Amino acid sequence: MTDDVTRGGGPPRRPRWWRGRSAPFPGPGPGPGNGAERLRHPWVSSSVVAVVQVVGSTAASHNAVGRVALDHFGYALLLAGPVLLLWRHRAPVAVAAAVSAVTLVYVAAGYPYGPVFLSIVAAYFTAVAAGRRRAVLVIAGALYTAYLLITMWLYRWLPPAGDKAASWAQVSGAAAWLLAILAVAELWRLRREQFVRERRERAEAERRRADEERLRIARELHDVLAHSISVINVQAGVALALMDERPEQARQALTTIKAASKEALGEVRQVLGTLRGPGEAPRSPAPGLDRLPELLEQAAGAGLAVDITRNGRAGSLPPGVDLAAFRIVQEALTNVIRHSGSRTARILVTCRGDAVELRVDDDGPATTGTDHAHDSGGGNGLLGMRERAAALGGTVEAGPRADGGFRVLALLPLTAGAAAASVPDKENP
């Protein structure tokens, strides 16, 4: 009785005889993906089988001629099969054999035919679904052999008196009925396995989408914070150095810090807003190349002079390409501010019919000993650029130039596939 009480504040535990009857069909691990495949209350289906067998066999006995009338032993046999079905998930083969034996005893006792074979159907289906097909075939073969012995030979010594041998039509019909059960059980097993496999694949796809979304949000936060904090860091150093001697310039640096921090907070709120729930629309559009003047103004506030050149007709870029182009330029300028001794940078934006090419150059030299190579120096700047470009089918090349400077070259295609893939970025920047 101790199994029925709550231990340690947890949920009530089931008695030992109940455990194991909720074994899952083939599938991965615990959780909704498998729990849905379990028959959590086998007594419900077993009770239905019991009611159908008792009621149906009782009705059949009224019209059965030459068969033994149902008595207490007959009803006990009709109920024995459904009771055994309570353990069909824990021991499917043993239950299938036991139910077959009970059914044979019922037939040998001469009771009227009816839905007594429903227990066999349930037991065989469960055993086949558990992957015990060979064992079920052996049991079914033994059942049919015993049925032939009873109806073709042993009937002389079994009730009812004066019974006749079964016709070949009857035994052939029984064989066809048994084969149909096995065939349908196998088809059902295959369908269940396919259902579990499809559910597992959907769960894996959802996990991949969640991982990609987390990566996208992390990349957005990195790009926003890295640029703004770099500007704030430079301006804070300027303000500290000029606080006493040139208070007006120090005040200007603090004003730049205020503007940069305000913009960073706004973009961080916009990125985090996508986590509030599905269907949450952003309150402002995603940044794109049209915001390059603001970016250049921030860079100028950090002491970096930027010269920008545009080639080709810009037109309207797909949202994801526009956002990725802006973030790549932003990260490239951030790297110049943080890692280059040069206070000038050049941006070349070339719009072709099938792609956008971005080139960001500075004259160096590197001040951190890493040649801007964040991925070699432990950061995520260049890695984030490459991930953005790769998501759209593009590329990013970055490295030192022969004259000591540094170049970032990005190529973002404007294909239909890239446009389609970019839609989520526009909706959830």
C-alpha positions as CSV (number, residue, x, y, z in Angstrom):
1,M,0.0,0.0,0.0
2,T,3.0,2.3,0.4
3,D,3.1,2.6,-3.4
4,D,-0.2,4.5,-3.5
5,V,0.9,7.3,-1.1
6,T,2.8,10.4,-1.9
7,R,6.5,10.3,-1.0
8,G,8.6,13.3,-0.4
9,G,5.9,15.7,-1.5
10,G,5.9,14.2,-5.0
11,P,2.9,12.9,-7.0
12,P,1.3,9.7,-5.9
13,R,3.0,6.6,-7.2
14,R,1.2,3.8,-9.0
15,P,1.1,0.3,-7.5
16,R,3.7,-2.1,-8.7
17,W,1.2,-4.2,-10.7
18,W,0.3,-1.0,-12.7
19,R,3.9,0.1,-13.6
20,G,5.2,-0.5,-17.1
21,R,1.8,-0.6,-18.8
22,S,2.4,2.7,-20.4
23,A,5.4,1.7,-22.4
24,P,5.8,4.0,-25.4
25,F,5.8,3.0,-29.0
26,P,9.1,3.4,-30.7
27,G,10.2,7.0,-30.3
28,P,12.8,9.3,-28.8
29,G,13.1,9.9,-25.1
30,P,10.4,11.2,-22.8
31,G,8.1,14.1,-23.4
32,P,5.1,14.9,-25.5
33,G,6.6,13.4,-28.6
34,N,6.4,10.0,-26.9
35,G,3.8,10.4,-24.2
36,A,1.1,10.9,-26.8
37,E,2.0,7.4,-28.2
38,R,1.3,5.8,-24.8
39,L,-2.0,4.3,-23.7
40,R,-1.9,5.9,-20.2
41,H,-5.1,4.2,-19.0
42,P,-5.1,0.7,-20.5
43,W,-8.0,-0.2,-18.2
44,V,-10.3,2.0,-20.3
45,S,-9.7,0.0,-23.6
46,S,-9.7,-3.2,-21.6
47,S,-13.1,-2.4,-20.1
48,V,-14.5,-1.6,-23.6
49,V,-13.2,-5.0,-24.8
50,A,-14.8,-6.7,-21.8
51,V,-18.2,-5.1,-22.3
52,V,-18.2,-5.9,-26.1
53,Q,-17.2,-9.5,-25.5
54,V,-19.7,-10.1,-22.7
55,V,-22.7,-8.3,-24.3
56,G,-21.9,-9.6,-27.8
57,S,-21.4,-13.2,-26.7
58,T,-24.6,-13.1,-24.6
59,A,-26.5,-11.9,-27.6
60,A,-24.9,-14.5,-29.8
61,S,-25.9,-17.3,-27.4
62,H,-29.6,-16.6,-27.9
63,N,-29.3,-17.6,-31.5
64,A,-26.6,-20.3,-31.2
65,V,-28.0,-23.7,-32.0
66,G,-26.1,-26.8,-30.8
67,R,-23.6,-24.8,-28.6
68,V,-23.2,-24.8,-24.8
69,A,-25.1,-22.1,-23.0
70,L,-23.0,-19.5,-21.3
71,D,-22.4,-20.2,-17.6
72,H,-20.2,-18.8,-14.9
73,F,-17.1,-20.4,-16.3
74,G,-17.9,-19.0,-19.8
75,Y,-18.3,-15.5,-18.5
76,A,-15.1,-15.9,-16.5
77,L,-13.3,-16.8,-19.8
78,L,-14.9,-13.8,-21.5
79,L,-13.5,-11.5,-18.8
80,A,-10.1,-13.2,-18.5
81,G,-8.9,-11.9,-21.9
82,P,-9.6,-8.2,-21.1
83,V,-8.1,-8.5,-17.7
84,L,-4.9,-9.9,-19.2
85,L,-4.9,-6.9,-21.6
86,L,-4.1,-4.7,-18.7
87,W,-0.5,-6.0,-18.9
88,R,-0.2,-5.9,-22.7
89,H,2.2,-3.0,-22.8
90,R,4.5,-4.4,-20.2
91,A,4.7,-8.0,-21.5
92,P,3.1,-8.0,-25.0
93,V,4.3,-11.4,-26.0
94,A,3.2,-13.1,-22.8
95,V,-0.2,-11.5,-22.9
96,A,-0.7,-12.4,-26.6
97,A,0.1,-16.0,-25.8
98,A,-2.2,-16.0,-22.7
99,V,-5.1,-14.4,-24.4
100,S,-4.8,-17.0,-27.3
101,A,-4.8,-19.8,-24.7
102,V,-7.9,-18.4,-23.0
103,T,-9.7,-18.0,-26.3
104,L,-8.8,-21.6,-27.2
105,V,-10.3,-22.8,-23.9
106,Y,-13.5,-20.9,-24.7
107,V,-13.7,-22.5,-28.1
108,A,-12.9,-26.0,-26.8
109,A,-15.6,-25.6,-24.1
110,G,-18.2,-25.4,-26.9
111,Y,-19.5,-21.9,-26.0
112,P,-21.2,-19.9,-28.7
113,Y,-19.0,-17.9,-31.0
114,G,-19.1,-14.1,-30.8
115,P,-16.7,-11.2,-30.3
116,V,-14.5,-13.3,-28.0
117,F,-11.7,-12.9,-30.5
118,L,-11.6,-9.1,-29.9
119,S,-9.0,-9.7,-27.1
120,I,-6.8,-11.5,-29.6
121,V,-7.0,-8.5,-31.9
122,A,-5.9,-6.0,-29.2
123,A,-3.1,-8.3,-27.9
124,Y,-1.7,-9.0,-31.3
125,F,-1.8,-5.3,-32.3
126,T,0.1,-4.3,-29.2
127,A,2.7,-7.0,-29.6
128,V,3.3,-6.1,-33.3
129,A,3.5,-2.4,-32.5
130,A,6.1,-3.3,-29.9
131,G,8.2,-4.9,-32.6
132,R,7.5,-8.5,-31.6
133,R,6.3,-9.6,-35.1
134,R,8.1,-13.0,-35.1
135,A,6.8,-13.9,-31.7
136,V,3.3,-13.0,-32.8
137,L,3.6,-15.0,-36.0
138,V,4.6,-18.1,-33.9
139,I,1.7,-17.5,-31.5
140,A,-0.8,-17.0,-34.3
141,G,0.5,-20.2,-36.0
142,A,0.1,-22.2,-32.8
143,L,-3.4,-20.7,-32.2
144,Y,-4.5,-21.7,-35.7
145,T,-3.0,-25.2,-35.4
146,A,-4.8,-25.8,-32.1
147,Y,-8.0,-24.5,-33.6
148,L,-7.7,-27.0,-36.4
149,L,-7.1,-29.8,-33.9
150,I,-10.1,-28.8,-31.9
151,T,-12.5,-28.3,-34.8
152,M,-11.3,-31.2,-37.0
153,W,-10.4,-34.0,-34.6
154,L,-10.8,-33.3,-30.8
155,Y,-14.4,-32.1,-31.3
156,R,-15.5,-35.8,-30.8
157,W,-14.5,-35.7,-27.1
158,L,-15.4,-32.1,-26.4
159,P,-18.7,-30.4,-25.7
160,P,-21.3,-30.0,-27.1
161,A,-22.4,-33.6,-27.7
162,G,-23.0,-34.5,-31.3
163,D,-20.9,-31.7,-32.7
164,K,-19.6,-32.0,-36.2
165,A,-16.3,-31.3,-37.8
166,A,-15.8,-27.8,-39.2
167,S,-16.0,-27.4,-42.9
168,W,-13.0,-26.4,-45.0
169,A,-14.8,-23.1,-45.7
170,Q,-14.9,-22.5,-41.9
171,V,-11.2,-23.2,-41.3
172,S,-10.2,-21.3,-44.4
173,G,-12.3,-18.3,-43.2
174,A,-10.5,-18.5,-39.8
175,A,-7.1,-18.5,-41.5
176,A,-8.1,-15.5,-43.7
177,W,-9.4,-13.7,-40.6
178,L,-6.2,-14.4,-38.7
179,L,-4.0,-13.3,-41.6
180,A,-6.1,-10.1,-42.0
181,I,-5.5,-9.3,-38.3
182,L,-1.7,-9.7,-38.7
183,A,-1.6,-7.7,-41.9
184,V,-3.6,-4.8,-40.5
185,A,-1.4,-4.9,-37.3
186,E,1.7,-4.6,-39.4
187,L,0.4,-1.7,-41.4
188,W,-0.7,0.0,-38.2
189,R,2.8,-0.5,-36.8
190,L,4.4,1.0,-39.9
191,R,2.0,4.0,-39.7
192,R,2.8,4.5,-36.0
193,E,6.5,4.4,-36.7
194,Q,6.1,6.9,-39.5
195,F,4.0,9.2,-37.3
196,V,6.7,9.1,-34.5
197,R,9.5,9.7,-37.1
198,E,7.7,12.7,-38.5
199,R,7.0,14.1,-35.1
200,R,10.7,13.6,-34.2
201,E,11.7,15.4,-37.4
202,R,9.3,18.2,-36.7
203,A,10.7,18.6,-33.2
204,E,14.3,18.6,-34.5
205,A,13.3,21.2,-37.1
206,E,11.7,23.4,-34.4
207,R,14.9,23.1,-32.3
208,R,17.0,24.1,-35.2
209,R,14.8,27.1,-35.9
210,A,15.0,28.1,-32.2
211,D,18.8,27.8,-32.3
212,E,19.0,29.8,-35.5
213,E,16.7,32.5,-33.9
214,R,18.9,32.6,-30.8
215,L,22.0,32.9,-32.9
216,R,20.3,35.7,-35.0
217,I,19.3,37.7,-31.8
218,A,22.8,37.2,-30.3
219,R,24.4,38.4,-33.5
220,E,22.1,41.5,-33.6
221,L,22.9,42.3,-29.9
222,H,26.6,41.9,-30.6
223,D,26.6,44.2,-33.6
224,V,24.5,46.9,-31.8
225,L,26.4,46.8,-28.5
226,A,29.9,46.4,-30.0
227,H,29.5,49.5,-32.2
228,S,27.8,51.7,-29.6
229,I,30.1,50.7,-26.7
230,S,33.1,51.3,-28.9
231,V,31.9,54.9,-29.6
232,I,31.0,55.4,-26.0
233,N,34.5,54.2,-24.9
234,V,36.3,56.5,-27.2
235,Q,34.2,59.5,-26.3
236,A,34.5,58.8,-22.6
237,G,38.3,58.8,-22.9
238,V,38.1,62.1,-24.8
239,A,35.8,63.6,-22.1
240,L,38.1,62.5,-19.3
241,A,41.2,63.9,-21.1
242,L,39.6,67.3,-21.8
243,M,37.4,67.7,-18.7
244,D,39.7,70.4,-17.1
245,E,41.4,72.0,-20.1
246,R,38.6,72.1,-22.7
247,P,35.2,71.6,-21.0
248,E,33.3,72.5,-24.2
249,Q,34.8,69.6,-26.1
250,A,34.3,67.4,-23.1
251,R,30.6,68.4,-23.1
252,Q,30.4,67.6,-26.8
253,A,31.9,64.1,-26.2
254,L,29.4,63.5,-23.4
255,T,26.6,64.5,-25.7
256,T,27.8,62.0,-28.2
257,I,27.9,59.4,-25.5
258,K,24.3,60.2,-24.6
259,A,23.1,59.9,-28.2
260,A,25.0,56.7,-28.8
261,S,23.7,55.1,-25.6
262,K,20.1,56.2,-26.4
263,E,20.3,54.7,-29.9
264,A,21.8,51.5,-28.6
265,L,19.1,51.1,-26.0
266,G,16.4,51.6,-28.7
267,E,17.9,48.9,-30.9
268,V,18.4,46.5,-28.0
269,R,14.7,47.0,-27.1
270,Q,13.8,46.4,-30.7
271,V,15.8,43.1,-30.8
272,L,14.5,41.9,-27.5
273,G,11.0,42.7,-28.4
274,T,11.0,39.7,-30.8
275,L,11.2,37.5,-27.7
276,R,7.9,38.7,-26.2
277,G,5.8,36.3,-28.2
278,P,4.7,35.2,-31.7
279,G,3.1,37.8,-33.9
280,E,4.7,40.7,-32.0
281,A,5.5,43.3,-34.6
282,P,8.5,45.5,-34.2
283,R,7.8,49.2,-33.4
284,S,10.4,50.5,-35.9
285,P,11.8,49.2,-39.2
286,A,15.0,47.2,-39.4
287,P,18.1,49.3,-40.2
288,G,19.4,49.3,-43.7
289,L,21.9,51.1,-46.0
290,D,19.6,54.2,-45.9
291,R,20.9,54.7,-42.3
292,L,24.5,54.8,-43.3
293,P,24.6,58.7,-42.7
294,E,23.7,58.1,-39.0
295,L,26.4,55.5,-38.8
296,L,29.0,57.8,-40.3
297,E,27.9,60.5,-37.9
298,Q,28.5,58.2,-35.0
299,A,31.9,57.2,-36.4
300,A,32.8,60.9,-36.8
301,G,31.9,61.4,-33.1
302,A,34.4,58.7,-32.2
303,G,37.1,60.5,-34.3
304,L,36.9,58.4,-37.4
305,A,36.6,60.1,-40.8
306,V,34.7,58.0,-43.3
307,D,34.5,58.5,-47.0
308,I,31.7,56.6,-48.8
309,T,31.3,55.9,-52.5
310,R,28.3,54.3,-54.2
311,N,28.4,52.6,-57.6
312,G,25.4,51.4,-59.5
313,R,21.7,51.9,-58.9
314,A,20.8,51.1,-55.3
315,G,17.1,50.5,-55.9
316,S,15.1,48.6,-53.3
317,L,17.1,45.8,-51.6
318,P,15.5,42.7,-50.0
319,P,15.0,43.4,-46.3
320,G,17.4,40.7,-45.1
321,V,20.1,41.8,-47.5
322,D,19.6,45.5,-46.5
323,L,19.9,44.6,-42.8
324,A,22.9,42.4,-43.3
325,A,24.7,45.0,-45.4
326,F,24.2,47.7,-42.7
327,R,25.4,45.4,-40.0
328,I,28.5,44.3,-41.9
329,V,29.5,48.0,-42.5
330,Q,28.7,48.8,-38.9
331,E,30.9,46.0,-37.6
332,A,33.7,46.8,-40.0
333,L,33.7,50.5,-38.8
334,T,33.6,49.2,-35.2
335,N,36.7,47.1,-35.9
336,V,38.5,50.2,-37.3
337,I,37.7,52.2,-34.2
338,R,38.8,49.5,-31.8
339,H,41.8,47.9,-33.6
340,S,43.2,50.4,-36.1
341,G,45.6,53.2,-35.7
342,S,44.1,54.9,-38.7
343,R,41.5,57.6,-38.2
344,T,40.1,57.3,-41.7
345,A,38.1,54.6,-43.5
346,R,36.7,54.2,-46.9
347,I,33.4,52.5,-47.8
348,L,32.6,51.4,-51.3
349,V,29.0,50.2,-52.0
350,T,28.5,48.6,-55.4
351,C,25.0,47.6,-56.5
352,R,24.9,45.1,-59.4
353,G,21.9,43.4,-60.9
354,D,22.4,40.2,-58.9
355,A,24.4,41.2,-55.8
356,V,25.6,44.0,-53.5
357,E,29.3,44.3,-52.9
358,L,30.6,46.1,-49.8
359,R,34.2,47.1,-49.3
360,V,35.5,48.8,-46.1
361,D,39.2,49.8,-46.1
362,D,41.4,51.5,-43.5
363,D,45.1,52.3,-43.8
364,G,46.1,50.8,-40.4
365,P,48.4,49.9,-38.7
366,A,46.7,47.5,-36.2
367,T,46.9,48.7,-32.6
368,T,45.9,45.4,-30.9
369,G,48.2,43.0,-32.6
370,T,45.3,41.0,-34.0
371,D,45.1,42.6,-37.4
372,H,41.4,43.0,-36.7
373,A,41.0,39.3,-36.8
374,H,38.4,38.9,-34.2
375,D,38.0,35.2,-34.9
376,S,41.6,34.7,-34.2
377,G,41.7,37.1,-31.3
378,G,38.7,35.6,-29.4
379,G,36.0,37.9,-30.6
380,N,32.9,37.4,-32.8
381,G,33.0,40.4,-35.1
382,L,34.2,38.7,-38.3
383,L,32.5,35.5,-37.4
384,G,29.2,37.4,-37.2
385,M,29.8,39.0,-40.6
386,R,30.4,35.7,-42.2
387,E,27.4,34.1,-40.6
388,R,25.1,36.9,-41.9
389,A,26.5,36.6,-45.4
390,A,26.4,32.8,-45.4
391,A,22.7,32.9,-44.4
392,L,22.0,34.8,-47.6
393,G,24.3,32.7,-49.8
394,G,27.0,35.3,-49.8
395,T,30.6,35.6,-48.6
396,V,32.8,37.8,-46.5
397,E,36.6,38.1,-46.9
398,A,38.6,40.0,-44.4
399,G,42.4,40.4,-43.9
400,P,45.4,42.7,-44.0
401,R,46.4,44.4,-47.2
402,A,49.9,44.4,-48.6
403,D,50.4,48.1,-47.7
404,G,49.6,47.5,-44.0
405,G,46.0,48.4,-44.0
406,F,42.9,46.1,-43.6
407,R,40.0,45.3,-45.9
408,V,36.6,43.8,-45.4
409,L,35.0,42.6,-48.6
410,A,31.4,41.3,-48.6
411,L,29.3,40.0,-51.5
412,L,25.5,39.6,-50.8
413,P,23.4,38.0,-53.6
414,L,20.0,39.5,-54.6
415,T,18.5,36.1,-55.6
416,A,14.9,35.1,-55.1
417,G,16.0,32.6,-52.5
418,A,17.9,35.3,-50.5
419,A,14.9,37.6,-50.7
420,A,12.6,34.9,-49.4
421,A,15.0,33.9,-46.6
422,S,15.3,37.6,-45.6
423,V,11.6,38.1,-44.8
424,P,11.8,36.9,-41.2
425,D,14.7,39.4,-40.6
426,K,12.5,42.2,-41.7
427,E,9.6,41.1,-39.6
428,N,11.7,40.3,-36.5
429,P,14.8,42.4,-36.7
